[in-house]
């Protein structure tokens, strides 16, 4: 008999396999973040800390995770429609493993994309602090898993209405992105916008990423970011496992 | 002694559609023994797929119990899942996956070791003639190839009990024959117990040793195709005449000759339903000859399962599966 851990590993490696077989799919899904990097970053003024990239690149790393991971539920949606999700529901795989394994897989493309973004920007003056960057990606991984799980939850909820999935995903994606100060700083925004930004867990993650990518390992900013990412991770997985249990009852 | 593979008692499932309760399956009692090949036959919406979904743990019964492969579907769904194979209406393989990868994942899902899953996948790729496409992406496979892959996936763990939900829907005649061949071989070589749903009469007739006819969520007949036909539908003798009066006179004469026959006349055509029609036909023709009623043509047809369904419900299964909405008209 299989255990939750082996079931999660089975689902995880099944999800990962097409990515490994066709690594270009990872690059394709990050086209948008790369475009922002190429067409938006040059508009930003350099700060006293150095190149504007130092401020912008961590945000773009988060953005590429946000784009890829929030859309990942569409894979499940498609598998619900074709019948492969049903086939897996009839197998003895544990229900939570069906979500957790899928959500964990999100870490891999996130990591690959981050490495790629960093490599591309180093020649343009981005200064890499390896230790900080690794911690940054570990924190982002927590956020990714939670977000992926929420995206799958949305797919389960919208299984009969595909447009609903995209409508909700698109409606939430951009406010989250803008309020987190990924493209432009929020510091000088009007009061109401700043309040809204403080309610967005992603804000704390983005701030922590910036601190860590600049080599600042221990600070309150990093602590809050870790807390926010962990909260999204735990909450996302909890909601996801509840959703799949209910959907298959 | 054979053991019981499926035993349901009062199995019931209600759905709530727009605040109305729909009774999809109403108190189904069904027993399937080891090694049986059973077809659940019925029109669309009869409750056969709902029944199958309850037996495969995809749907919880509203009430009643079902024991499948020795486990209770409500109390131990995981135990049931580990022991059964399932081939659904859709495609089980993920479209972005390679065929062989999906076979391996499927094996792992059933707790097989990587080595065992690999060996079994090779075996199934061979026996289901998937060698040329095993390392291709599923979305590039043809409908027939995908169906064979579905079968391979359903068999990866060599289940003792296999469920097939409308297995031949959407297949061309050649692939349908191919599927039937695989089902027969599986039955002969492995002794696998199989339960399939279908609304294709021919499929149920040719493939299954036992046909369970379901209508409005209830079992209305349950026997071998041959016995069902013998019990519920006679042979059909169709006679053609040149003139309508001849057909009229022939009808009266036929009722005199063949006791208990059911006749139906439309214009110059006379249809007679009776058991042992083939043996009765020469006698009928002699009778018409004596009465100077010239017969233009005669045809004797063995009953089909559609005749059985028609006899049991007053509706034709062919009409039912042709389109929705006929149910109300017929009822």
HADDOCK unambig.tbl for C-alpha pairs under 7 A between the chains (distance, minus, plus):
assign (segid A and resid 1 and name CA) (segid B and resid 111 and name CA) 5.81 0.50 0.50
assign (segid A and resid 2 and name CA) (segid B and resid 111 and name CA) 5.30 0.50 0.50
assign (segid A and resid 7 and name CA) (segid B and resid 109 and name CA) 6.54 0.50 0.50
assign (segid A and resid 10 and name CA) (segid B and resid 105 and name CA) 6.38 0.50 0.50
assign (segid A and resid 10 and name CA) (segid B and resid 108 and name CA) 6.30 0.50 0.50
assign (segid A and resid 10 and name CA) (segid B and resid 109 and name CA) 6.47 0.50 0.50
assign (segid A and resid 14 and name CA) (segid B and resid 105 and name CA) 6.16 0.50 0.50
assign (segid A and resid 18 and name CA) (segid B and resid 96 and name CA) 6.28 0.50 0.50
assign (segid A and resid 18 and name CA) (segid B and resid 97 and name CA) 5.80 0.50 0.50
assign (segid A and resid 79 and name CA) (segid B and resid 94 and name CA) 6.47 0.50 0.50
assign (segid A and resid 82 and name CA) (segid B and resid 90 and name CA) 5.52 0.50 0.50
assign (segid A and resid 82 and name CA) (segid B and resid 91 and name CA) 5.61 0.50 0.50
assign (segid A and resid 83 and name CA) (segid B and resid 90 and name CA) 4.53 0.50 0.50
assign (segid A and resid 83 and name CA) (segid B and resid 91 and name CA) 5.11 0.50 0.50
assign (segid A and resid 83 and name CA) (segid B and resid 92 and name CA) 5.23 0.50 0.50
assign (segid A and resid 84 and name CA) (segid B and resid 91 and name CA) 6.05 0.50 0.50
assign (segid A and resid 84 and name CA) (segid B and resid 92 and name CA) 3.91 0.50 0.50
assign (segid A and resid 84 and name CA) (segid B and resid 93 and name CA) 5.37 0.50 0.50
assign (segid A and resid 84 and name CA) (segid B and resid 94 and name CA) 5.78 0.50 0.50
assign (segid A and resid 87 and name CA) (segid B and resid 88 and name CA) 6.98 0.50 0.50
assign (segid A and resid 87 and name CA) (segid B and resid 92 and name CA) 5.42 0.50 0.50
assign (segid A and resid 90 and name CA) (segid B and resid 56 and name CA) 6.52 0.50 0.50
assign (segid A and resid 90 and name CA) (segid B and resid 57 and name CA) 6.90 0.50 0.50
assign (segid A and resid 90 and name CA) (segid B and resid 58 and name CA) 6.67 0.50 0.50
assign (segid A and resid 90 and name CA) (segid B and resid 81 and name CA) 5.76 0.50 0.50
assign (segid A and resid 90 and name CA) (segid B and resid 86 and name CA) 6.94 0.50 0.50
assign (segid A and resid 91 and name CA) (segid B and resid 81 and name CA) 5.42 0.50 0.50
assign (segid A and resid 91 and name CA) (segid B and resid 82 and name CA) 6.53 0.50 0.50
assign (segid A and resid 91 and name CA) (segid B and resid 109 and name CA) 6.53 0.50 0.50
assign (segid A and resid 91 and name CA) (segid B and resid 110 and name CA) 6.64 0.50 0.50
assign (segid A and resid 92 and name CA) (segid B and resid 78 and name CA) 5.35 0.50 0.50
assign (segid A and resid 92 and name CA) (segid B and resid 81 and name CA) 5.13 0.50 0.50
assign (segid A and resid 92 and name CA) (segid B and resid 82 and name CA) 5.25 0.50 0.50
assign (segid A and resid 92 and name CA) (segid B and resid 109 and name CA) 6.66 0.50 0.50
assign (segid A and resid 92 and name CA) (segid B and resid 110 and name CA) 6.27 0.50 0.50
assign (segid A and resid 93 and name CA) (segid B and resid 109 and name CA) 5.71 0.50 0.50
assign (segid A and resid 248 and name CA) (segid B and resid 58 and name CA) 6.54 0.50 0.50
assign (segid A and resid 249 and name CA) (segid B and resid 59 and name CA) 6.36 0.50 0.50
assign (segid A and resid 249 and name CA) (segid B and resid 60 and name CA) 6.24 0.50 0.50
